[in-house]
């Protein structure tokens, strides 16, 4: 998964929904740890601005 940091509003909905704890807040954006991410797509579905997408 990738995050368009220009679109991300850092609402943290993706952090709350990630059961793998692969998404963390870093300063004024969020980052996805590709080693932990299992590509379930829950974060894509919950993102209100469509900032998260599959590579």
Residue frames as qw, qx, qy, qz and C-alpha x, y, z in Angstrom:
[[0.000, 0.889, 0.458, 0.000, 0.00, 0.00, 0.00],
 [0.395, 0.177, 0.003, 0.902, 1.07, 3.58, -0.65],
 [0.090, -0.793, -0.463, 0.387, -0.09, 6.90, 0.76],
 [0.318, 0.644, 0.203, 0.665, -0.41, 10.07, -1.28],
 [0.423, -0.365, -0.432, 0.708, 1.00, 12.39, 1.37],
 [0.016, -0.068, -0.135, -0.988, -0.33, 15.47, -0.39],
 [0.499, -0.366, -0.507, -0.600, -3.90, 14.15, -0.15],
 [0.566, -0.320, -0.707, 0.278, -3.63, 12.67, 3.36],
 [0.249, -0.744, -0.023, -0.620, -5.31, 14.79, 6.01],
 [0.264, 0.223, -0.786, 0.513, -3.87, 12.68, 8.86],
 [0.645, -0.386, -0.084, -0.654, -7.33, 11.83, 10.21],
 [0.144, -0.379, 0.872, -0.276, -5.83, 8.57, 11.55],
 [0.855, 0.078, 0.115, -0.500, -8.80, 6.44, 10.44],
 [0.776, 0.397, -0.490, -0.027, -6.33, 4.13, 8.67],
 [0.117, 0.424, -0.763, 0.473, -4.25, 3.77, 11.84],
 [0.570, -0.147, 0.491, -0.642, -7.34, 2.80, 13.83],
 [0.893, 0.219, 0.005, -0.393, -8.46, 0.15, 11.31],
 [0.555, 0.530, -0.641, 0.028, -5.06, -1.52, 10.72],
 [0.902, -0.404, 0.032, -0.151, -5.00, -4.79, 12.68],
 [0.871, 0.175, -0.151, 0.433, -1.35, -5.39, 11.73],
 [0.365, -0.861, -0.006, 0.355, -0.33, -2.03, 13.26],
 [0.685, 0.176, 0.331, 0.624, 1.51, -1.28, 10.01],
 [0.171, 0.744, 0.230, 0.604, 0.43, 2.36, 9.81],
 [0.494, -0.496, -0.343, 0.627, 1.97, 5.00, 12.04],
 [0.097, 0.984, 0.139, 0.048, 1.74, 8.76, 12.31],
 [0.674, -0.131, 0.049, 0.726, 4.98, 10.57, 11.51],
 [0.122, -0.181, 0.030, 0.976, 4.98, 14.36, 11.87],
 [0.437, 0.370, 0.118, -0.812, 2.28, 15.69, 9.53],
 [0.649, 0.254, -0.537, -0.475, 1.61, 12.47, 7.64],
 [0.852, -0.237, 0.422, -0.200, 1.27, 8.73, 8.11],
 [0.236, 0.537, -0.774, -0.239, 3.55, 5.98, 6.89],
 [0.958, -0.012, 0.006, -0.285, 2.93, 2.33, 6.06],
 [0.326, -0.535, 0.776, 0.071, 5.46, -0.30, 7.10],
 [0.705, 0.335, -0.449, -0.435, 5.48, -2.63, 4.10],
 [0.248, 0.240, -0.920, 0.187, 7.03, -5.41, 6.20],
 [0.224, 0.138, 0.769, -0.583, 3.96, -5.47, 8.50],
 [0.549, 0.318, -0.015, -0.773, 1.27, -4.65, 5.92],
 [0.445, 0.058, 0.890, 0.075, -0.66, -7.69, 4.63],
 [0.122, 0.036, -0.536, -0.835, -2.44, -5.76, 1.82],
 [0.126, 0.420, 0.868, -0.233, -5.90, -6.40, 3.29],
 [0.057, 0.424, 0.474, 0.770, -7.21, -3.10, 1.91],
 [0.288, -0.715, -0.599, 0.219, -9.09, -2.01, 5.03],
 [0.272, -0.521, -0.045, 0.808, -7.17, 1.28, 5.08],
 [0.061, 0.090, 0.559, 0.822, -8.09, 1.96, 1.45],
 [0.217, -0.569, -0.743, -0.279, -11.78, 1.45, 2.25],
 [0.366, -0.730, -0.461, 0.347, -11.75, 3.71, 5.32],
 [0.355, -0.192, 0.089, 0.911, -9.72, 6.63, 3.92],
 [0.245, 0.755, 0.485, -0.367, -12.16, 9.54, 3.47],
 [0.198, 0.821, -0.208, -0.493, -10.01, 11.31, 0.86],
 [0.917, 0.394, 0.061, 0.018, -8.75, 8.31, -1.13],
 [0.027, 0.874, -0.486, -0.001, -5.13, 8.93, -0.22],
 [0.484, -0.368, 0.794, 0.019, -4.25, 5.25, 0.20],
 [0.790, 0.448, -0.187, -0.374, -3.89, 2.94, -2.78],
 [0.910, -0.123, 0.354, 0.179, -2.35, -0.37, -3.80],
 [0.167, -0.633, 0.531, 0.538, 1.00, -0.23, -5.56]]
